[in-house]
């Protein structure tokens, strides 16, 4: 008995000193702040699943330099105040290496300054509003901005649907939807497409028939819509109900397979742009879609694909970093490694490019990727060129 106790004590000492099996390798704590409840949960849950799939695959293959990824997941509910609280918890209490999220651009504008001040990378996978990466040099995103995507979406829609004039609808109380409107407006002016009428709405609205009736009176060839899905899908349904059967041209917030469920058979003719499409048959995307469907028994969307790729982009940077255990130094080393990453994944070839702030000084890092434009037909997004 004494010999056994002595052996056990030796084993405990060895493990405490860092010896033993690889199962005792250190964890790399990665924060994840996403909207897992509330109106933005249809995005946040998809994002979480993309992260989880990637992390599980990476850990099953041995992790990163022998260390395993540990996701520290928090629900920021799609609210600015909660995003701030969650960022503070992850950065200062949980002491994560970096933070993915938050889900909405509104929340990112509120919470990202916390990460910047703490010199901790904040990496957005679904924030596309203008100005987010101008917050500072610790702010990254692999979600392509509306400014880059919307002109291409409009160009393709105009070509295929023979559009000569449009009406515009946008949410006027949200950073993302207002930014989408600003970029749509500029692109329409550049393309010399007249706007018959511009209507607004707010988050939480459920009745859009007054705005849609005014739009119908202008007889547009399409409706340009900058909305989150919670309002965008009912807008499509109510448009069809009053006989307004023109195409919709949407922003990032409408690019989700959830539109087929939420728009209840009224989702045909929606044009959206993104670097990702379910119809893209590249080897990387085909593999991702199969793995996602096998794990979650559901089809992935753009948001799952972007978070899946973001985890792999992070890992490419981590492979170049020798983690020291000094959290401040490790956070800085990761920030220095990330800008150099190039990756080809579910969303295609990716690299970062440097953003600038309002004064024209270098700031954070945006995605450099080409947009794929798709249109909804039945229950599928079909690529248009």
C-alpha positions as CSV (number, residue, x, y, z in Angstrom):
1,X,0.0,0.0,0.0
2,X,2.9,2.3,0.9
3,X,4.6,1.6,-2.4
4,X,1.3,2.3,-4.3
5,X,0.9,5.6,-2.4
6,X,4.5,6.6,-3.1
7,X,4.0,5.8,-6.8
8,X,0.8,7.9,-7.0
9,X,2.6,10.8,-5.3
10,X,5.4,10.6,-7.8
11,X,2.9,10.6,-10.7
12,X,1.2,13.7,-9.2
13,X,4.5,15.5,-8.9
14,X,5.5,14.6,-12.5
15,X,2.2,15.9,-13.8
16,X,2.4,19.1,-11.7
17,X,5.9,19.6,-13.2
18,X,4.6,19.3,-16.7
19,X,5.5,15.7,-17.5
20,X,3.1,12.9,-18.6
21,X,0.7,12.2,-21.4
22,X,-0.3,14.7,-24.1
23,X,-3.8,14.8,-22.5
24,X,-2.3,17.2,-20.0
25,X,-1.3,19.7,-22.7
26,X,-2.3,23.3,-22.0
27,X,-5.5,24.7,-23.3
28,X,-5.6,27.8,-25.5
29,X,-8.6,29.8,-24.2
30,X,-10.5,31.4,-27.0
31,X,-13.4,33.8,-26.1
32,X,-16.6,33.6,-28.1
33,X,-19.2,36.4,-27.6
34,X,-22.3,35.7,-29.8
35,X,-26.0,36.3,-29.7
36,X,-27.3,32.9,-28.7
37,X,-30.7,34.3,-27.6
38,X,-32.9,37.2,-28.7
39,X,-33.6,38.5,-32.2
40,X,-30.1,37.9,-33.5
41,X,-29.9,34.3,-32.4
42,X,-30.5,33.0,-35.9
43,X,-27.1,34.4,-36.7
44,X,-25.3,33.7,-33.4
45,X,-26.2,30.0,-33.1
46,X,-25.0,29.4,-36.6
47,X,-21.8,31.2,-35.9
48,X,-21.3,29.2,-32.7
49,X,-21.8,26.0,-34.6
50,X,-19.2,27.0,-37.2
51,X,-16.7,27.7,-34.5
52,X,-17.5,24.4,-32.7
53,X,-17.1,22.4,-35.8
54,X,-13.7,23.9,-36.6
55,X,-12.4,23.7,-33.0
56,X,-13.5,20.0,-32.7
57,X,-11.7,19.1,-36.0
58,X,-8.6,21.0,-35.0
59,X,-8.5,19.4,-31.6
60,X,-9.1,15.9,-33.0
61,X,-6.1,16.5,-35.3
62,X,-3.8,17.3,-32.3
63,X,-4.6,20.9,-31.6
64,X,-2.2,23.7,-32.2
65,X,1.5,23.0,-31.5
66,X,0.3,20.2,-29.1
67,X,-2.2,22.5,-27.2
68,X,-6.0,22.1,-27.4
69,X,-8.4,24.9,-28.2
70,X,-10.9,25.7,-25.4
71,X,-13.9,27.8,-26.4
72,X,-15.2,30.0,-23.6
73,X,-18.7,30.8,-24.8
74,X,-20.9,33.7,-23.7
75,X,-24.3,34.9,-24.9
76,X,-24.3,38.6,-25.6
77,X,-28.0,38.5,-26.6
78,X,-27.5,40.8,-29.6
79,X,-27.5,43.8,-27.1
80,X,-24.8,46.4,-26.9
81,X,-24.8,46.5,-23.0
82,X,-24.5,42.7,-22.8
83,X,-21.7,42.7,-25.4
84,X,-19.7,45.1,-23.3
85,X,-20.3,43.0,-20.1
86,X,-19.3,39.8,-21.9
87,X,-16.1,41.3,-23.4
88,X,-15.1,42.5,-19.9
89,X,-15.7,39.0,-18.5
90,X,-13.9,37.2,-21.2
91,X,-10.9,39.5,-21.3
92,X,-10.4,40.4,-17.6
93,X,-12.0,37.5,-15.7
94,X,-11.6,34.5,-18.0
95,X,-8.3,35.8,-19.3
96,X,-8.9,34.5,-22.8
97,X,-6.2,34.9,-25.5
98,X,-8.6,36.7,-27.8
99,X,-12.3,37.2,-28.5
100,X,-14.5,36.2,-31.4
101,X,-17.6,38.4,-31.9
102,X,-19.9,40.0,-31.2
103,X,-22.6,39.1,-33.7
104,X,-24.1,42.5,-34.7
105,X,-22.3,45.6,-35.9
106,X,-24.1,47.7,-33.3
107,X,-22.6,45.5,-30.5
108,X,-19.2,45.5,-32.1
109,X,-19.0,49.3,-32.1
110,X,-19.9,49.3,-28.4
111,X,-17.7,46.3,-27.2
112,X,-14.6,46.4,-29.5
113,X,-13.1,49.5,-27.8
114,X,-12.9,47.3,-24.6
115,X,-10.7,44.8,-26.5
116,X,-8.6,47.6,-28.1
117,X,-7.9,49.3,-24.8
118,X,-7.0,45.9,-23.3
119,X,-4.7,45.1,-26.2
120,X,-6.7,41.9,-26.9
121,X,-7.7,40.8,-30.4
122,X,-11.4,41.1,-31.2
123,X,-12.2,39.2,-34.4
124,X,-15.6,39.7,-36.0
125,X,-17.1,37.1,-38.4
126,X,-20.4,38.8,-39.0
127,X,-19.8,42.6,-38.6
128,X,-20.0,44.4,-41.9
129,X,-20.9,48.0,-41.1
130,X,-18.4,50.8,-42.0
131,X,-15.9,52.0,-39.5
132,X,-15.6,49.0,-37.1
133,X,-12.0,48.2,-37.8
134,X,-11.1,51.9,-37.5
135,X,-11.5,51.4,-33.8
136,X,-7.9,50.2,-33.6
137,X,-5.1,47.8,-34.6
138,X,-6.4,44.9,-32.4
139,X,-9.7,44.8,-34.3
140,X,-10.0,42.2,-37.1
141,X,-12.8,40.8,-39.2
142,X,-13.2,38.2,-42.0
143,X,-16.7,39.4,-42.9
144,X,-16.5,41.4,-46.1
145,X,-17.9,44.9,-45.6
146,X,-21.2,46.0,-47.1
147,X,-19.3,48.7,-49.0
148,X,-17.4,46.0,-50.9
149,X,-20.3,43.6,-51.4
150,X,-23.4,45.7,-52.2
151,X,-22.2,47.3,-55.4
152,X,-21.6,43.8,-56.9
153,X,-24.9,42.5,-55.6
154,X,-26.7,45.5,-57.3
155,X,-24.7,45.0,-60.6
156,X,-25.7,41.4,-60.9
157,X,-29.3,41.9,-59.9
158,X,-29.8,44.8,-62.3
159,X,-28.3,42.7,-65.1
160,X,-30.4,39.6,-64.5
161,X,-33.7,41.2,-63.5
162,X,-33.7,44.1,-66.0
163,X,-34.0,46.6,-63.2
164,X,-34.4,50.3,-64.3
165,X,-35.7,51.9,-61.0
166,X,-35.9,50.7,-57.4
167,X,-37.5,51.5,-54.1
168,X,-35.4,51.4,-50.9
169,X,-36.3,50.1,-47.4
170,X,-33.9,50.2,-44.4
171,X,-33.8,50.0,-40.6
172,X,-33.0,53.4,-39.4
173,X,-32.1,52.5,-35.8
174,X,-29.3,50.1,-36.3
175,X,-25.6,50.7,-37.3
176,X,-25.5,47.7,-39.7
177,X,-28.8,48.5,-41.5
178,X,-28.0,52.2,-41.7
179,X,-24.6,51.5,-43.0
180,X,-26.1,49.2,-45.6
181,X,-28.5,51.9,-46.7
182,X,-25.6,54.4,-47.1
183,X,-23.7,52.0,-49.2
184,X,-26.7,51.0,-51.3
185,X,-27.5,54.7,-51.8
186,X,-24.0,55.4,-53.1
187,X,-23.9,52.4,-55.3
188,X,-27.3,53.3,-56.8
189,X,-26.1,56.8,-57.5
190,X,-22.9,55.4,-59.2
191,X,-25.0,53.1,-61.3
192,X,-27.5,56.0,-62.1
193,X,-30.5,53.9,-61.0
194,X,-33.4,56.1,-59.9
195,X,-35.0,55.6,-56.5
196,X,-38.8,55.8,-56.6
197,X,-39.3,56.1,-52.8
198,X,-37.3,55.5,-49.6
199,X,-39.1,54.0,-46.5
200,X,-37.7,53.2,-43.0
201,X,-38.6,50.9,-40.1
202,X,-37.3,50.0,-36.7
203,X,-36.2,46.9,-34.9
204,X,-39.2,45.1,-33.5
205,X,-41.7,46.4,-36.1
206,X,-44.1,43.8,-37.3
207,X,-46.4,45.6,-39.7
208,X,-44.8,47.0,-42.9
209,X,-47.9,47.3,-45.1
210,X,-48.1,51.1,-45.0
211,X,-44.5,51.4,-46.3
212,X,-45.0,48.7,-48.8
213,X,-48.2,50.3,-50.1
214,X,-46.3,53.5,-50.8
215,X,-43.6,51.6,-52.5
216,X,-46.1,49.7,-54.7
217,X,-47.6,53.0,-55.8
218,X,-44.1,54.0,-57.3
219,X,-44.1,50.9,-59.4
220,X,-40.4,50.0,-58.9
221,X,-38.6,47.1,-60.6
222,X,-37.1,45.9,-57.3
223,X,-36.9,46.7,-53.6
224,X,-33.4,47.3,-52.1
225,X,-33.6,46.1,-48.5
226,X,-31.1,46.8,-45.7
227,X,-32.5,44.7,-42.9
228,X,-31.9,42.0,-40.3
229,X,-33.8,38.8,-40.9
230,X,-36.2,39.4,-38.1
231,X,-37.8,42.3,-40.0
232,X,-36.6,41.5,-43.5
233,X,-38.4,38.1,-43.8
234,X,-41.9,39.6,-42.8
235,X,-41.3,42.5,-45.2
236,X,-41.0,39.9,-48.0
237,X,-44.1,38.1,-46.9
238,X,-46.2,41.2,-46.6
239,X,-45.0,42.5,-50.0
240,X,-46.2,39.4,-51.7
241,X,-49.5,39.6,-49.8
242,X,-50.3,43.0,-51.3
243,X,-49.2,41.9,-54.8
244,X,-45.8,43.4,-54.8
245,X,-43.9,40.6,-56.5
246,X,-40.7,42.3,-57.6
247,X,-37.2,41.1,-56.7
248,X,-35.6,42.1,-53.4
249,X,-31.9,43.1,-53.3
250,X,-30.6,42.4,-49.7
251,X,-27.6,43.0,-47.6
252,X,-25.6,40.7,-45.4
253,X,-28.4,40.4,-42.9
254,X,-30.7,38.6,-45.4
255,X,-28.1,36.0,-46.4
256,X,-29.3,33.1,-44.4
257,X,-31.0,29.8,-45.1
258,X,-33.4,30.8,-42.3
259,X,-35.1,33.1,-44.9
260,X,-36.8,30.0,-46.4
261,X,-38.5,29.3,-43.1
262,X,-39.2,32.8,-41.9
263,X,-40.4,34.1,-45.3
264,X,-42.9,31.2,-45.5
265,X,-42.8,30.6,-49.2
266,X,-42.4,34.2,-50.1
267,X,-38.6,34.1,-50.4
268,X,-38.1,33.7,-54.1
269,X,-36.3,36.5,-56.0
270,X,-34.0,37.7,-53.2
271,X,-30.5,38.7,-54.4
272,X,-27.7,38.6,-51.8
273,X,-23.9,38.8,-52.0
274,X,-21.2,37.1,-50.0
275,X,-17.9,35.4,-50.4
276,X,-19.7,32.1,-49.5
277,X,-22.4,30.2,-51.3
278,X,-23.8,26.7,-50.7
279,X,-23.6,26.3,-54.5
280,X,-19.9,26.8,-54.6
281,X,-18.5,23.3,-55.3
282,X,-14.9,23.9,-54.3
283,X,-13.3,21.0,-52.4
284,X,-13.0,23.1,-49.2
285,X,-16.6,24.2,-49.3
286,X,-17.9,20.7,-50.2
287,X,-16.0,19.3,-47.2
288,X,-17.2,22.0,-44.8
289,X,-20.9,21.5,-45.9
290,X,-20.8,17.8,-45.4
291,X,-19.1,18.0,-42.0
292,X,-21.5,20.6,-40.8
293,X,-24.6,18.6,-42.0
294,X,-23.2,15.5,-40.4
295,X,-22.6,17.2,-37.0
296,X,-25.7,19.4,-36.8
297,X,-28.2,17.7,-39.1
298,X,-28.9,21.1,-40.8
299,X,-27.6,23.1,-43.7
300,X,-24.9,25.7,-43.0
301,X,-25.2,29.4,-44.0
302,X,-22.8,32.2,-44.7
303,X,-22.4,32.9,-40.9
304,X,-21.4,29.3,-40.1
305,X,-18.9,29.3,-43.0
306,X,-17.3,32.6,-42.0
307,X,-16.9,31.5,-38.3
308,X,-15.5,28.1,-39.4
309,X,-12.9,29.8,-41.6
310,X,-12.1,32.4,-38.9
311,X,-11.1,29.6,-36.5
312,X,-8.8,28.2,-39.1
313,X,-7.4,31.7,-39.8
314,X,-6.7,32.1,-36.1
315,X,-5.0,28.7,-36.0
316,X,-2.7,29.6,-38.9
317,X,-1.5,32.6,-36.8
318,X,-1.2,30.6,-33.6
319,X,1.1,28.2,-35.4
320,X,3.5,31.1,-35.9
321,X,3.4,32.1,-32.2
322,X,5.3,30.5,-29.3
323,X,3.0,31.0,-26.4
324,X,4.9,32.0,-23.3
325,X,2.2,32.0,-20.6
326,X,2.6,35.8,-20.3
327,X,-0.9,36.8,-21.3
328,X,-0.1,40.3,-22.4
329,X,2.9,39.2,-24.5
330,X,0.9,36.3,-26.0
331,X,-2.0,38.6,-26.9
332,X,0.5,41.0,-28.6
333,X,2.3,38.2,-30.5
334,X,-1.0,36.9,-31.8
335,X,-2.0,40.4,-33.0
336,X,1.3,40.7,-34.8
337,X,0.9,37.3,-36.5
338,X,-2.7,37.6,-37.7
339,X,-2.2,40.2,-40.5
340,X,0.1,37.9,-42.4
341,X,-2.3,34.9,-42.6
342,X,-3.5,33.7,-46.0
343,X,-6.1,30.9,-46.0
344,X,-8.3,29.2,-48.5
345,X,-11.4,27.7,-46.9
346,X,-15.1,27.4,-47.3
347,X,-15.4,31.0,-48.2
348,X,-12.6,30.8,-50.8
349,X,-9.2,32.5,-50.8
350,X,-8.7,35.0,-47.9
351,X,-6.3,37.5,-46.7
352,X,-6.5,40.7,-44.6
353,X,-6.0,44.3,-45.7
354,X,-5.3,47.2,-43.4
355,X,-8.1,49.6,-42.6
356,X,-7.6,53.3,-41.8
357,X,-9.4,55.5,-39.2
358,X,-11.2,58.8,-39.9
359,X,-7.9,60.6,-39.8
360,X,-6.4,58.4,-42.4
361,X,-4.1,56.5,-40.0
362,X,-3.7,52.7,-40.2
363,X,-6.1,50.9,-37.9
364,X,-7.5,47.4,-37.8
365,X,-7.8,44.7,-40.5
366,X,-10.6,44.0,-43.0
367,X,-11.3,41.0,-45.3
368,X,-10.0,41.0,-48.8
369,X,-12.3,38.6,-50.7
370,X,-14.5,38.5,-53.8
371,X,-18.3,38.4,-53.5
372,X,-20.5,35.7,-54.9
373,X,-24.0,36.9,-55.8
374,X,-26.9,34.4,-55.4
375,X,-30.6,34.6,-55.9
376,X,-33.2,32.5,-54.0
377,X,-35.2,30.0,-56.0
378,X,-37.4,27.5,-54.2
379,X,-35.4,26.6,-51.1
380,X,-31.9,27.3,-52.5
381,X,-29.5,30.1,-53.2
382,X,-28.5,29.9,-56.8
383,X,-25.3,31.6,-58.0
384,X,-25.7,34.4,-60.6
385,X,-22.9,36.1,-62.5
